[in-house]
Amino acid sequence: MSCLLNPENPVLDIYSTVLGILQLLIVSESGTPLVATEKVHELTHSNVSLLSSVYRKFPFETTTILFSVSIRDLETASKKEGKWMQSISDMALKNSTNGETTVENVLALSSISGDATGCEQQFNRLKNFINEAVEPYREELQLVLYPMFVQICLQVLCNGHKAAANKFYSRHVKLFENNTNYAAMLDSLQKLNSRDDVSGCLRATDFRENKYTVNLSEEALDYLKRHLKLEDNMMLLQVFNQHVKVEISGEEKRDYDLREGTNTADKDTKGDNSGSNMMLQLQQAIKNVRQGPLCAPSICFYTFLNAHQGLCTVDISANKTLLSAGFEDSSIKLWSITPGMIQSKPAGIDPSKIYIAADYWRIEDHTEDDSKVRYEEVVTMRGHSGTVYKTCFTSDCKYLLSASEDYTVRLWDLETHTNRVSYRGHSYPIWDMDTSSTGGYFATASQDRTSKLWITDRIYPIRSFTGHTLDVDCVKFHPNCNYIATGSSDKTVRLWTLQDGKSVRLMHGHRGAVMALAFSPNGTLLASAGDDKRVRVWDLSTGTLYKEFRGHTDIIHTLSFSSDSSMLASGGMDCTIKVWDVRKGTSSSSLGEGGSSTELLGSYPTKSAPVIYLNFSKYNLLQAAGAV
């Protein structure tokens, strides 16, 4: 067997050698030969026991060589499978694409493929990327398209794809026809039909053998690199690396001449012109962002589980620290939506509690308990004698207002969590309420067909708004706090002035009760929705319909505009949140797939939770709530 492992043999087939050893030398303990049907390349760590039997039957040197060869094969295979080993080309490609490029622009090292379809797709992506680039970089990056176009045409031709090269040329040559500097090369390129034609054309040969120089700023080059790294653009990377040379155009050095009598007015004028150009470019970039496609908002949805008390209303404080909810059992509950518990300071008198004589038997214990600060996860406040239909935090987040079926509005102190004031003025249940962003004003909407204006330091209303013929179901303050809007079961929306209580706008069009209202933050639009499952957006300057959104399949209960007035969110009993684009440029009557309006940006189902609260935060986080 020594001839099988002869070290003098320079060409040794390791696999056949080991297989021969397994077939001839491995025996069992009883002396019966074992049939070795496995191939060496299928060996795993479990086969080491077989090698140990060889060690017991044969010399140490032979088994040592066999064992070391097998272990090396196993280690090499595992390293390759686990990608512990990389070839030089793979390492160069990874380091070049992930690392910073030099001025000579070594972006990547990859092999050129003859896939004509892949070249077409990658060039289309590059063209679209450059055409949609922001203004400071678009003009610079346009210069990159020409050398990439010519090199791809030549490469596809050299790979033998004549038809694909002709199609590629005809589709993209219009990009460069207006430039007279490219005319000669384009004419020559059109006449090439094979690899031999390319080799015989002087212009094509010079173009392939010499790098085409492009002047780019460092920012524009970085902008291009990000695109090439994010997409599968290995063919473009190879063409860019081999045939395009980028010269970085640095900042011009300003020559400060300090000699006496030197006139620097011309230099200052040039500096002012460059500053004005930069400002124009910045303004154009801002305009492009504002007029570009909208991004869908992030949504934070609060789900009330096991709400057997019957959830009616939800509100979140302006400082985003507290969440309030009103229930059918006349209770109001508070939660902290920030880490930590709610602190309740001691109050002298709690109107929500009625003490009897037995409560004062241990008066000392009560005094000690009432003087301590309490920390609770959930604070429950009671005082109403009917369903709580609406809760609203005041603008300073010091108080909470609640409207109820018992015809009253109550003011709650958020330090002691006790009732401070009870406001009376309506003769029927109060369905809705809204607070003003300035001062202590709030407005209510009631079943008595009126809406009333209040101020927190008076227990009676200071203004009544009459005109609706059925219940007033919703009310909302205008952003400037000089108007309020009301929606009614009489299918109309009215806009009122706070100065004299007169109706200045009357908007018809709904086919059911109006249950929700929302003003755009810029004050120009008013959105309304309700039983007819449609969202209508009104132009307040004329009182006419601006847009109508269709897509909901059940009653809509809540609306909210984004902070820049570009998006509108709606939610209701169909357990979905829909986000709409309210900007100009789309038809108010066009419908897309599924019968929804084409302005629909996204539809987000909540599975089984009806949406009763929506509110966009300052940074366009959409907060929502509902109960299962």
HELIX and SHEET records of a PDB file:
HELIX    1   1 ILE A   14  LEU A   25  1                                  12    
HELIX    2   2 VAL A   40  GLU A   42  5                                   3    
HELIX    3   3 HIS A   45  ASN A   47  5                                   3    
HELIX    4   4 VAL A   48  LYS A   57  1                                  10    
HELIX    5   5 PHE A   60  GLU A   81  1                                  22    
HELIX    6   6 ILE A   88  ASN A   98  1                                  11    
HELIX    7   7 ALA A  116  ASN A  131  1                                  16    
HELIX    8   8 GLU A  135  CYS A  158  1                                  24    
HELIX    9   9 LYS A  162  HIS A  172  1                                  11    
HELIX   10  10 VAL A  173  LEU A  175  5                                   3    
HELIX   11  11 THR A  180  TYR A  182  5                                   3    
HELIX   12  12 ALA A  183  LYS A  191  1                                   9    
HELIX   13  13 ARG A  195  GLY A  200  1                                   6    
HELIX   14  14 LEU A  202  GLU A  209  1                                   8    
HELIX   15  15 GLU A  218  LEU A  230  1                                  13    
HELIX   16  16 MET A  234  HIS A  243  1                                  10    
HELIX   17  17 ALA A  265  GLN A  291  1                                  27    
HELIX   18  18 ALA A  357  TYR A  360  5                                   4    
HELIX   19  19 ILE A  363  ASP A  370  1                                   8    
HELIX   20  20 GLU A  593  GLY A  595  5                                   3    
SHEET    1   A 2 TYR A 212  LEU A 216  0                                        
SHEET    2   A 2 VAL A 244  ILE A 248  1                                        
SHEET    1   B 3 SER A 298  PHE A 304  0                                        
SHEET    2   B 3 LEU A 621  ALA A 627  1                                        
SHEET    3   B 3 VAL A 611  PHE A 616 -1                                        
SHEET    1   C 4 LEU A 311  ILE A 316  0                                        
SHEET    2   C 4 LEU A 322  PHE A 327 -1                                        
SHEET    3   C 4 SER A 331  SER A 336 -1                                        
SHEET    4   C 4 VAL A 378  ARG A 382 -1                                        
SHEET    1   D 2 ILE A 342  SER A 344  0                                        
SHEET    2   D 2 ARG A 374  GLU A 376 -1                                        
SHEET    1   E 4 VAL A 388  PHE A 393  0                                        
SHEET    2   E 4 TYR A 399  SER A 404 -1                                        
SHEET    3   E 4 THR A 408  ASP A 413 -1                                        
SHEET    4   E 4 THR A 418  ARG A 424 -1                                        
SHEET    1   F 4 ILE A 430  THR A 435  0                                        
SHEET    2   F 4 TYR A 441  SER A 446 -1                                        
SHEET    3   F 4 THR A 450  ILE A 455 -1                                        
SHEET    4   F 4 ARG A 463  THR A 466 -1                                        
SHEET    1   G 4 VAL A 472  PHE A 477  0                                        
SHEET    2   G 4 TYR A 483  SER A 488 -1                                        
SHEET    3   G 4 VAL A 493  THR A 497 -1                                        
SHEET    4   G 4 SER A 503  MET A 507 -1                                        
SHEET    1   H 4 VAL A 514  PHE A 519  0                                        
SHEET    2   H 4 LEU A 525  GLY A 530 -1                                        
SHEET    3   H 4 ARG A 534  ASP A 539 -1                                        
SHEET    4   H 4 THR A 544  ARG A 550 -1                                        
SHEET    1   I 4 ILE A 556  PHE A 561  0                                        
SHEET    2   I 4 MET A 567  GLY A 572 -1                                        
SHEET    3   I 4 THR A 576  ASP A 581 -1                                        
SHEET    4   I 4 LEU A 600  PRO A 605 -1                                        
END                                                                             
